[in-house]
Amino acid sequence: MFSFTIRQGCRLIAAASLALGVQAASAATWEAPIGVQLYTLRNSGTTAEQLASVQRAGISYVETAGNLGATGTEARDLLASYGLSAISAHVSLSELRDNMSGVIAYNQELGNDTIVLPWLPSMPSDAAGWAALGTELAGFAQTLDSYGMRFAYHNHAAEMQMFNGKTAFEILLDAGGPLVKAQLDLAWTHIGGIDPVDMLNRLSGRLISVHAKDAADGPGPTVGGSGNAMFAAVGEGILDWDAILPAAHAAGVEWYVIEHDFPPNAEEVITIGNNFLRGELDDVINQPAPVPLPAGLPLLACGLLAFGVMRRRAA
């Protein structure tokens, strides 16, 4: 009876240790879902120099803004030469209207399956206009979906206008239907007068990504812009990241895309943002953090168990 108990106990200890060890290994190899919008680096030299900056910042994923090569294959190979890959692409409204087949072909070669409309040449002025835009975007989303691709809309401040209790963004998404997803720009949401946490909650289930961008209300070493459009490196501005990141995770956000519209030093800004987000997202996504066990602990525990059993028998 006692020998069976010892064997059984040792097996349980070994199984528990293995499970904890697997968790620890998983946490050690976890790769944070962080990318960078290349628009941030538009004034940072050649394309090659920009990609080198992303690599030095420790980031492996990019969101493109414009083509990186004559073909998607060239762009994919260029990114790969810096250890990078594309997770999404910003594509203009005119391209979506006039050259959808080209957009699809280029991004399929690039290895990217997510197309984002980043801005509008003119904004609708009323709820009906936002709904009409959503209906048009639904057509884009349906076409992309037929090729196994996704479509999302990226906001600025105007999409935070309220119409009968709903933001323009929500009206657009409601009209667009389930295939039209959201990329929430956190700083522009704040500038538009809506708490980013509130907007994350409102858009739960519709979000593919957020633009991890911090707003600023005064000068600072990573601050750029003017008026109400001032931005800082992520974690160095005024947004409440302790509240935002758990809300984003709960809302189903897949990617955290660093962006700064007017960076004083783009490489510094994305490096600071990446380091900040990695630490914060590790806490949010991987908690409770597993505690790795020393390699010899299962053997020690098994020996103590056997010693205790033998003492009981001797008594």
Phi, psi and omega in degrees: 000315183291321180296324177296319180297319179297311179301316181298316179297319180295321178296318179296317179298315181297318180296317180295319179295319179297317180299316180293323179295321177296317178299316181296318179296321179298316180295322182293329183260004182298133179251121183295139181279066186242132173230182176225137173280121187294344174304329179303328186256017187299335181255020185252050174086202181290168176303317179299318179293324177296314181293326176296323177297318178298317179298315180294331179287351178085020182255139184252351187231146180227154167249123186278157173222095188093167183279143179262357180193172181295331178229162177296328178296316177299317180296317179299316181293322177297313178301315183299329181293344176249014179072027185243158171215158184268136177253340178193168182221133172276125183229133185289160179297322181295322178294318180296323180285321192254343187214045182301320181297321177292320177300315181295312182299315182299313185285332172296317177295323180294335184088020181252136182244009184232120180251132182237130172274115191268339183195165179241141176295333173210146185264140172301152183256352182212174183299321181298322179294320178293322178294320179296320177298317178301321178296318177296318181295330177301323178296317177300314183298321180294318178298313180297320180300325180293343176255014180073026182242162183244158180230138178220158179245136181253132185264160163241210183282328186299330182289353178268002174301144181257137175227106180053046174086000178237144174285158175302325179300314180294322178297316178301313182293320178300316180290328182286335180083178191296340180280345177270112183260179184238143165240107186271119173276111190292321181289316179294329175298314177298315180297327178285358174095010179245136176296124180305325178296317177300317182290323175300318178295319180296325185261012181307131181090348180251358188266130169268318185206168169236151165273110179282094185225136182255140176270156179229152178239014179185177183292158177185168185296335179247014183271137174217157182108187181206166178060229179271003179249067177244135186229151178233167172301148182302127181094352181247009179251216188248359179285149183269086184291333177298330177267324186293312188293317174297323178294321179296316179298316180295331181279356177094016179298131181265323186227144176246104189258112181290134175212147173217121186290326185224065186285131174298321177218104190298316181296319178298316182297315182286330176293313178299315181297317180296314180298318179295310184294323180302313180294315183291317181290329175301316178295320184285314188275323188258009178279147356287136183291132178290148178255113182295139180267144174301146186302325184274358185298317179302319179295317178298314180297320179295318178297317178297321177298314180297318179299318180296319180295317181297322177296320178296321178294319180295326179289000000 
